[in-house]
Amino acid sequence: MSSTSAVLQERSTEPGAPVLVVDDLRTQIHTPRGDVQAVDGISFTLGRGETLGIVGESGSGKSVLGRTIMGLYTTGPTMTITGRVLIAGKDVHALSTTALRDLWGGDVGMVFQDPMTALNPVKKVGVHLTESLRKHRGMNRAQAAAHAAELLNLVGIPEPRRRLDQYPHELSGGMRQRVVIAMALANEPALLIADEPTTALDVTVQKQILDLLERLQDELGMAIMLISHNLGVVAGRADRVAVMYAGRVAETADAATLFDVPHHPYTEALLEAIPRLHQPPHVRLAAIDGAPPNMIAPPVGCRFAPRCRYAQPDCTAAPPVLDAALVRGVADPRHSFACYHPVNAGGQ
């Protein structure tokens, strides 16, 4: 697979144009107990070759955001989607079912959390890969099989031709995850959404998978949206980071700034909970008191206020909006946070 492939060139957007545009996206899930605002007014852009990390606790809305952007969640009896998502200039939620399937096979790929559920247990590995290649690349059976073997070799699977005739259960967890990545990259997408791509893998395999994604990103020039609850994974891999809490973005900045000078108390609390190499063995890690809010009836003001050690009366009156941080009195559009009483804010 070459970074100069005709497929990628045909799909490239205008120079400098973002691969992904998310504008005031909201995903409301209708349940018998009430409506859950799983994603609540999120906006950002992602450029070619750029990695955006999405972090937060379980239940913060990260995976729902990724699936909504992908177009896997659409407005219907159980769900309402508002806002806009553009991938390579195409309005995802305005596409027909056929056009949406073409988008999945071409412009965007997704790596799901659990490779065992992402793979059909009664289909061989080769079938998973060749179906997409034959549909979207117009390859015949022999060409698709040859290219599928190349893809498995690309993602570091030994004896790729033999693996094509195996079923998912015959592979290790790390190898299954590599197969899922190969499927997502089969048609050299402009955007890759990686939802917890290293979940349940040991540390050595985690690094191999993340190194693989980084290398393929360099070769293909694709944008990556890296969803993870592990800040350590995101720290060394993302260009920018968005911290989600209760369906909203609490803070966003370039990775170095966010980890060095967090402004939102939630970001600070997450960073304090990360184990440090200099800490003695069996030291008790810092924990965030309380639990995420009930999203059927979330707090009126800041959703983190009930758990925040800096909360003041104004925090519970109205929700704060994302504002640019100030650097020597000048607004920095690259760093924004939603908090009335930020930490490490200097002259705020």
C-alpha positions as CSV (number, residue, x, y, z in Angstrom):
1,M,0.0,0.0,0.0
2,S,1.5,3.3,-1.1
3,S,1.0,6.8,0.3
4,T,0.7,8.0,-3.3
5,S,-2.1,5.7,-4.2
6,A,-4.6,6.9,-6.8
7,V,-7.5,6.1,-4.4
8,L,-6.2,8.5,-1.8
9,Q,-5.4,11.2,-4.4
10,E,-8.9,11.0,-5.8
11,R,-10.4,11.5,-2.4
12,S,-8.2,14.3,-1.2
13,T,-10.0,17.5,-0.3
14,E,-8.8,21.0,-1.1
15,P,-5.4,22.0,0.2
16,G,-5.7,22.9,3.8
17,A,-9.4,21.8,4.0
18,P,-10.2,19.7,7.1
19,V,-10.9,16.0,6.7
20,L,-13.5,16.1,9.5
21,V,-15.8,18.9,10.6
22,V,-18.1,18.4,13.6
23,D,-20.5,21.3,14.2
24,D,-22.7,21.5,17.3
25,L,-23.3,17.7,17.2
26,R,-25.9,16.3,19.6
27,T,-27.0,12.7,20.1
28,Q,-30.1,12.2,22.2
29,I,-31.1,8.6,23.1
30,H,-34.7,8.0,23.9
31,T,-35.3,5.5,26.7
32,P,-38.4,4.4,28.7
33,R,-37.0,6.4,31.7
34,G,-36.4,9.6,29.7
35,D,-34.0,11.1,27.1
36,V,-30.3,10.8,27.5
37,Q,-28.2,13.6,26.0
38,A,-25.1,11.4,25.3
39,V,-23.4,14.0,23.1
40,D,-24.3,17.6,23.8
41,G,-23.1,20.3,21.5
42,I,-19.6,19.2,20.4
43,S,-17.7,21.1,17.7
44,F,-14.2,20.6,16.3
45,T,-12.2,20.1,13.1
46,L,-9.5,17.6,12.2
47,G,-6.9,18.1,9.4
48,R,-5.1,15.6,7.2
49,G,-2.3,13.9,9.1
50,E,-3.5,15.1,12.4
51,T,-4.4,13.1,15.5
52,L,-7.1,14.2,17.9
53,G,-7.3,12.4,21.2
54,I,-10.7,12.1,22.9
55,V,-10.4,11.2,26.6
56,G,-12.7,10.9,29.6
57,E,-14.2,8.4,32.0
58,S,-16.4,5.5,30.9
59,G,-19.9,6.9,30.2
60,S,-18.6,10.3,29.1
61,G,-19.9,9.9,25.6
62,K,-16.7,9.2,23.7
63,S,-17.8,6.0,21.9
64,V,-21.3,7.5,21.1
65,L,-19.5,10.5,19.6
66,G,-17.3,8.3,17.4
67,R,-20.2,6.2,16.2
68,T,-22.3,9.3,15.5
69,I,-19.5,10.8,13.5
70,M,-19.2,7.5,11.6
71,G,-22.9,7.6,10.8
72,L,-23.6,4.4,12.7
73,Y,-26.1,6.3,14.8
74,T,-28.9,8.1,12.9
75,T,-32.2,9.8,13.8
76,G,-35.0,7.3,14.3
77,P,-37.5,6.1,16.9
78,T,-34.8,5.6,19.6
79,M,-32.5,8.4,18.8
80,T,-32.3,12.0,17.6
81,I,-29.2,13.4,15.9
82,T,-28.8,17.2,15.3
83,G,-25.8,19.2,14.2
84,R,-23.6,18.5,11.2
85,V,-20.7,16.1,10.4
86,L,-18.6,16.5,7.3
87,I,-16.1,13.9,6.3
88,A,-14.0,14.8,3.2
89,G,-16.7,17.4,2.5
90,K,-19.6,15.0,2.6
91,D,-22.5,15.6,5.0
92,V,-22.7,12.2,6.8
93,H,-26.2,12.4,8.1
94,A,-27.6,13.6,4.8
95,L,-26.3,10.6,2.8
96,S,-28.5,7.8,1.6
97,T,-27.9,4.3,2.9
98,T,-26.0,3.4,-0.2
99,A,-23.8,6.5,-0.1
100,L,-23.1,6.0,3.6
101,R,-21.9,2.5,2.9
102,D,-19.6,3.8,0.2
103,L,-18.3,6.4,2.7
104,W,-17.5,3.6,5.2
105,G,-15.6,1.7,2.7
106,G,-13.7,4.6,1.3
107,D,-13.3,7.9,3.1
108,V,-13.5,6.7,6.7
109,G,-12.5,3.5,8.6
110,M,-13.2,2.6,12.2
111,V,-11.4,0.3,14.7
112,F,-13.8,-0.9,17.3
113,Q,-13.1,-1.6,21.0
114,D,-13.6,-5.4,20.9
115,P,-12.1,-7.1,17.9
116,M,-14.0,-10.3,18.7
117,T,-17.4,-8.6,18.3
118,A,-16.2,-6.6,15.3
119,L,-15.4,-9.8,13.4
120,N,-17.9,-12.3,12.2
121,P,-17.0,-15.6,13.9
122,V,-18.3,-17.7,11.0
123,K,-16.4,-15.8,8.3
124,K,-12.7,-16.5,7.6
125,V,-10.3,-13.6,8.0
126,G,-9.8,-13.5,4.2
127,V,-13.5,-12.9,3.6
128,H,-13.5,-10.0,6.0
129,L,-10.8,-8.3,4.0
130,T,-11.7,-9.3,0.4
131,E,-15.4,-8.2,0.6
132,S,-14.4,-4.6,1.0
133,L,-11.7,-4.7,-1.6
134,R,-13.9,-6.3,-4.3
135,K,-16.7,-3.8,-3.6
136,H,-14.8,-0.6,-3.4
137,R,-11.7,-1.3,-5.5
138,G,-13.3,-3.5,-8.2
139,M,-10.8,-6.3,-7.7
140,N,-11.4,-9.8,-8.8
141,R,-11.2,-12.7,-6.3
142,A,-7.5,-13.4,-6.9
143,Q,-6.4,-9.7,-6.8
144,A,-8.4,-9.2,-3.6
145,A,-6.8,-12.2,-1.9
146,A,-3.3,-11.1,-2.9
147,H,-4.0,-7.6,-1.6
148,A,-5.6,-8.9,1.6
149,A,-2.3,-10.9,2.3
150,E,-0.4,-7.6,1.7
151,L,-2.6,-5.9,4.3
152,L,-2.0,-8.5,6.9
153,N,1.7,-8.3,6.3
154,L,1.5,-4.5,6.6
155,V,-0.1,-4.8,10.0
156,G,2.6,-7.2,11.2
157,I,0.8,-10.6,11.0
158,P,3.1,-13.5,10.3
159,E,2.3,-16.0,7.6
160,P,-0.4,-13.8,6.1
161,R,-1.6,-16.2,3.4
162,R,-2.3,-18.9,5.9
163,R,-4.1,-16.5,8.2
164,L,-6.6,-15.7,5.4
165,D,-8.0,-19.2,5.8
166,Q,-8.4,-19.0,9.5
167,Y,-11.4,-18.0,11.6
168,P,-11.2,-15.1,14.2
169,H,-11.2,-17.5,17.1
170,E,-8.0,-19.1,15.9
171,L,-6.1,-15.8,16.3
172,S,-4.8,-14.2,19.5
173,G,-6.4,-10.9,20.8
174,G,-3.6,-8.9,19.4
175,M,-3.8,-10.5,16.0
176,R,-7.5,-10.0,15.8
177,Q,-7.0,-6.3,16.6
178,R,-4.5,-6.1,13.8
179,V,-7.0,-7.7,11.4
180,V,-9.6,-5.1,12.4
181,I,-7.0,-2.4,11.7
182,A,-6.2,-4.0,8.3
183,M,-10.0,-3.9,7.5
184,A,-10.2,-0.3,8.5
185,L,-7.2,0.6,6.3
186,A,-8.0,-1.6,3.4
187,N,-9.1,1.3,1.2
188,E,-6.7,3.9,2.6
189,P,-9.3,6.1,4.3
190,A,-8.9,9.9,4.8
191,L,-10.1,9.5,8.4
192,L,-9.6,6.7,10.9
193,I,-11.7,6.5,14.1
194,A,-9.9,4.3,16.6
195,D,-12.2,3.6,19.5
196,E,-10.1,2.2,22.4
197,P,-7.8,0.3,19.9
198,T,-5.7,-1.2,22.6
199,T,-8.3,-2.3,25.1
200,A,-7.6,-5.7,26.7
201,L,-4.2,-6.0,25.1
202,D,-1.0,-6.3,27.2
203,V,1.4,-3.3,27.3
204,T,3.8,-4.7,24.7
205,V,1.1,-5.4,22.2
206,Q,-0.5,-1.9,23.0
207,K,2.8,-0.2,21.9
208,Q,3.0,-2.3,18.8
209,I,-0.5,-1.4,17.8
210,L,0.0,2.3,18.5
211,D,3.3,2.3,16.7
212,L,1.6,0.6,13.7
213,L,-1.1,3.3,13.5
214,E,1.5,6.1,13.7
215,R,3.6,4.5,10.9
216,L,0.5,4.0,8.7
217,Q,-0.6,7.5,9.4
218,D,2.7,8.9,8.2
219,E,2.5,6.7,5.0
220,L,-1.1,7.5,4.2
221,G,-1.5,11.0,5.5
222,M,-4.8,10.1,7.1
223,A,-6.4,11.9,10.1
224,I,-6.9,9.9,13.2
225,M,-9.5,10.4,16.0
226,L,-8.1,8.4,18.9
227,I,-10.7,7.6,21.6
228,S,-9.3,6.4,24.9
229,H,-9.9,6.4,28.7
230,N,-6.1,6.1,29.0
231,L,-4.4,9.5,29.1
232,G,-1.0,7.8,29.0
233,V,-1.9,6.3,25.5
234,V,-3.1,9.7,24.2
235,A,-0.2,11.7,25.7
236,G,2.5,10.5,23.3
237,R,0.3,10.0,20.3
238,A,-2.1,12.9,19.8
239,D,-1.5,16.4,18.4
240,R,-4.6,17.8,20.2
241,V,-6.7,16.4,23.0
242,A,-10.4,17.0,23.9
243,V,-11.4,16.0,27.4
244,M,-15.1,14.9,27.6
245,Y,-17.3,14.8,30.6
246,A,-21.0,14.0,30.7
247,G,-21.5,14.4,26.9
248,R,-19.6,17.8,26.7
249,V,-16.1,18.9,26.0
250,A,-14.6,20.2,29.3
251,E,-11.3,21.3,27.8
252,T,-9.3,21.1,24.6
253,A,-5.8,22.0,23.7
254,D,-2.6,20.8,22.0
255,A,-1.3,17.7,23.9
256,A,1.7,19.3,25.5
257,T,-0.3,22.3,26.8
258,L,-3.1,20.2,28.2
259,F,-0.8,17.9,30.1
260,D,1.5,20.7,31.3
261,V,-1.1,23.4,32.2
262,P,-4.6,21.9,32.5
263,H,-7.2,24.6,33.3
264,H,-10.4,22.5,33.9
265,P,-10.6,20.8,37.4
266,Y,-11.7,17.6,35.8
267,T,-8.6,17.5,33.5
268,E,-6.5,18.2,36.6
269,A,-8.2,15.4,38.5
270,L,-7.7,12.9,35.7
271,L,-4.0,13.7,35.4
272,E,-3.6,13.3,39.2
273,A,-5.0,9.8,38.9
274,I,-2.3,8.6,36.6
275,P,0.4,6.4,38.2
276,R,3.9,7.9,38.3
277,L,7.2,6.0,38.0
278,H,8.7,7.9,40.9
279,Q,5.9,6.9,43.3
280,P,6.7,4.0,45.7
281,P,5.0,0.6,45.1
282,H,1.4,0.2,46.3
283,V,0.9,3.9,46.8
284,R,-2.8,4.8,46.8
285,L,-3.7,6.7,43.6
286,A,-5.8,9.9,43.7
287,A,-9.4,9.3,42.9
288,I,-12.2,11.6,41.8
289,D,-14.9,11.5,44.5
290,G,-18.5,10.8,43.4
291,A,-19.8,9.4,40.1
292,P,-20.7,10.9,36.7
293,P,-24.2,12.4,36.7
294,N,-27.4,10.8,35.6
295,M,-27.7,11.9,32.0
296,I,-31.5,11.7,32.0
297,A,-31.6,14.6,34.5
298,P,-28.1,16.2,34.5
299,P,-27.1,19.1,36.8
300,V,-28.4,22.5,35.5
301,G,-25.0,24.2,35.7
302,C,-21.5,22.7,35.3
303,R,-22.0,18.9,35.2
304,F,-18.7,18.3,37.0
305,A,-19.7,20.7,39.9
306,P,-21.0,18.0,42.3
307,R,-17.6,16.3,42.2
308,C,-15.4,19.4,41.9
309,R,-13.3,20.6,44.9
310,Y,-13.3,24.2,43.5
311,A,-17.1,24.5,42.9
312,Q,-18.8,27.8,43.9
313,P,-22.4,28.8,43.8
314,D,-22.2,30.2,40.3
315,C,-21.1,26.8,39.0
316,T,-24.5,25.3,39.7
317,A,-26.5,28.2,38.3
318,A,-25.8,28.0,34.5
319,P,-23.5,25.8,32.4
320,P,-20.1,27.4,31.5
321,V,-19.2,27.7,27.8
322,L,-15.9,26.8,26.2
323,D,-13.7,30.0,26.4
324,A,-10.2,30.5,25.0
325,A,-7.5,30.5,27.6
326,L,-5.5,33.7,28.1
327,V,-1.8,33.8,27.6
328,R,-0.3,37.1,28.9
329,G,-3.8,38.6,28.6
330,V,-4.3,37.4,25.0
331,A,-6.9,34.7,24.1
332,D,-5.3,31.5,22.8
333,P,-7.7,29.8,20.3
334,R,-5.8,26.6,20.6
335,H,-6.7,26.1,24.3
336,S,-10.3,26.3,25.5
337,F,-12.0,25.2,28.7
338,A,-15.5,25.4,30.2
339,C,-15.1,26.5,33.8
340,Y,-15.9,29.5,36.0
341,H,-13.0,28.8,38.3
342,P,-10.1,27.4,36.3
343,V,-6.9,26.0,37.8
344,N,-3.4,27.0,36.6
345,A,-5.0,30.0,34.9
346,G,-2.7,32.8,36.1
347,G,-4.3,36.1,35.3
348,Q,-7.6,34.7,34.2
